[in-house]
Amino acid sequence: MNPRSLGERRQRAPRGSGEQLHDEILDAATDLLLETGSVKEVSIRSVAERVGVTPPSIYLHFTDKDALLDAVCARYYERLHTKMKQAAEGQSTTLDVLRAQGLAYVRFAIDTPELYRIATMGEGRPGSDVDATLASSAFVHLRETVQALMTEGIYPPGDATAVTLQLWSTAHGVAALLVAKPYLPFGEPLEFADNVMRAFCTGQIVIGLIGTEATVQDTLDWVIENKGVRQ
């Protein structure tokens, strides 16, 4: 979206179009974040100028800059929710669904690095709309899949929330590195992400087979002992 010239006034919105202005404000703030890559460069005044309204018009929708940025990030997570839902469609197994969801998360991050950095690596505010949206969207998708894997007996029974947080930590770690350090020798980004996600997904299966109390040495001994089973 191109900035409006300072002399250009936004046409008076028709009655009942407050929701449209709300969306335009979010679009403008998002564009400014993408263009500048910095929260500091986004202000109520700069957003108002881009939309073509006065700053008081922004305050009718958002109490302050923090509330506006929270709304931008919350909408980001809503779009991530959609991407992860689409990724799950057409997968043949529940394990494939989990892998696809993790990859969708990473892909969305590297496609919109500035927004991902702000939404997930910026200073958080407990109880914000951002956390509420994440808890009711992307995280729920992952947790439902993890719970399904436990129900199917593929993953060991346990706390699905805890395992989901481990999975999310894995996906976020990969995404954060790809966003913050893209010059590292990752190779093809999504292939790298897929290898890491595959290691986590299959690792949970192994834990179920050998027990959650097994040590690293126990795991190695089990692998050596069962190495020839499939041969």
N, C-alpha and C positions, 0 to 999 in steps of 0.2 A: 504494500500500500504506500503510495507516494504522499509525502507531507503536503498539507494544504498551505497555500501561500497565506501570509499573515493578513492580507487584505481580503481574503475570501471568507465570506460568512457562510456557515452551514445553513441550508434551507430550514425553515421552521418545520419541525416534525409534526405530522398529523396526530390528532388526539389518539391516545392508546398505543403510541409507538415507543413508550419508555423502554420496553424490552429491546427494541432495535437499537436504541442509543446505548443501552447497557452493553450489548454485543459489540457495537462500534468502539466503545471505550476499551473493551478487552482486546479487540483486534489491534487497536492503535498501540496499546501498551505492549502487546506481544511483538508487534513489528519493531518497536523501539528497542526492546530487549534483544531481538535477533540481530538488528543492525549494529547496535553498540556493544553487545556482549557484556554489558555492565548494568547492574541495578542502580548504581549511582547516577547514571546518565538519564534515568527515567524519573520524571517528576510529574506532579499533577498538572503543572503549567504546560510542559512539553506534550503531554497526552492531550490536553484540551486544545492546544494549537493544532495538533494533527487532526483531531476530529472536527474542529471548526466550531467549538463551543467555548464558553467561558469556564474558568476553574470552578466556580460555584456549581455549575451543572454537573461536574464530576462528583462533587461531594454529595449530591442528591442520591447517587448510586453507591458510593464508597466513602466510608468515614475518613479515610486517610490513605496515604501511599501504601502502607503495609497491607491494608485490607484489599487494595486493588491488586497488588502483587500476589497475595494469597489467592484471589479469584483467578488470576492468570494461571497460577500453578495448579489450582484445582481443576480448571478446564483442561489443562495439559494431561492430568491423570485420567480424566474422563475419556480423552481420546486414546490414551494408552489402553484403557479398559476395552475400548472397541477393537483395537488392534490385536489384543491378546485373545479376545473372544473369536475374532475371525481366524486367528492362527490355529485355534483348537478345532475348527470345523474341518471335517474330512479326514481326520487322523484315524488310523486303524486301531490303535491300542491306547490305553490310558497313559502308558509310559511315553508314547509318541506325543500325546497331548501336552504332557508336562514339559518335555523337551522343546516342543514348538512354542509354548508359552514363554519359556525362558529366553528363547532366541528372539521372539517378537519384542520382548522387553529390551534386549540389547540393541536390536535393530532400530527401534524407535529412539533410543538414546543417541545413537551415532548419527541418525538422520536429523536430529534437532539438538545438537550438543549444547548450545547456549541455554536453551530452556531446561534441558536435563540438569545442567550444572546448577542453575538457580533453584529448580524445584527440589532437588535431592541433596545438594551439597551446600546450599545456603544456610544461613542461620534460621533455625526453626523456632516456632512459637507453639508450645504445648496447647492442644485443644483447638488449633486453627482449622479452618475449612480444608486446608491442604491435607492434613492428617486424616480428617474425617472422610474425605473423598477417596484417599488411597485405601483406607481401611475397608471401604465399602465397594471397591472396584477391583483393581489389579490384585491386591492381596487376597481378596476373597476367591478370585479365579484360581490362584495358585493353591490356596488351602483346600478348596473343594477337590482339586485333582489329587493332591497328596492324600486326603482322606479316602478318596476312591481307591487309590493304590493300596492303602492299608486294609480297606474292606475286602479287596480282591485277594489279599494275602501276598501281594508282590512286595510291599514294604512291611516291615515288622510293626505290630500294633504299638501305639504310643501317642504322644502329644502331637497332633497334626499341626498345631500352630507353631510349635518349636521347630519342627522339620521345615515348615514353610519359611520361617525366618532364616534358617540356614540356607535354603535355596535362594531366597531373595538376596541374602548377603553375597552369595556366589554370583548371581546375575548382576547385582549392583557393582561388585568389585570389578568384574570384567568390563561393564559399561563405563564405570568411572575411569578406569585406566585407558580405555580406548578414546574417551573424550579428553582426558587431561594430558595424556602422553601418547598421542597418535603416531609419534615418530619412532617409538620403540619397535623392535623387529617382530611384530605380531604375525606377520604374513597377512593372508586374507582375513579381515576382521571377523566376519561371521563364521568362518571355518575355525578360527581360534576359539571363538565363543562356544561353538558347537562342541569342540573337544572338551572344554572345561565343563560344560553342562552335562555332557555324556558321562564324564567321570563322576560327577555328583550323583546323577540319576542311578547309575549302575552301582555306585558305592553303597547307596542305601539298600540295594538288593543284597549285596554281600553281607552287610551288617545284619540283615534279617536271617541269613543262612548260618552265620557263625556266632551270633549273639552280640548284644550291645556292649557287653563287658569285655569283649575280646581286645587284646592289645595289638599293636602293629605287628609284633612277631607272631602272634596267634594267626593273624590274617595271612601273613606270608607263608606260614606252615600249612594253612588250609589250602592256599592257592597251589603250593607245590604238591600237596597230597592229592589234589583233585585235577591236576594239570592234564592227566591223560584220560580223564573220564570221557571227554567228547571225541577222542581220537579213535 
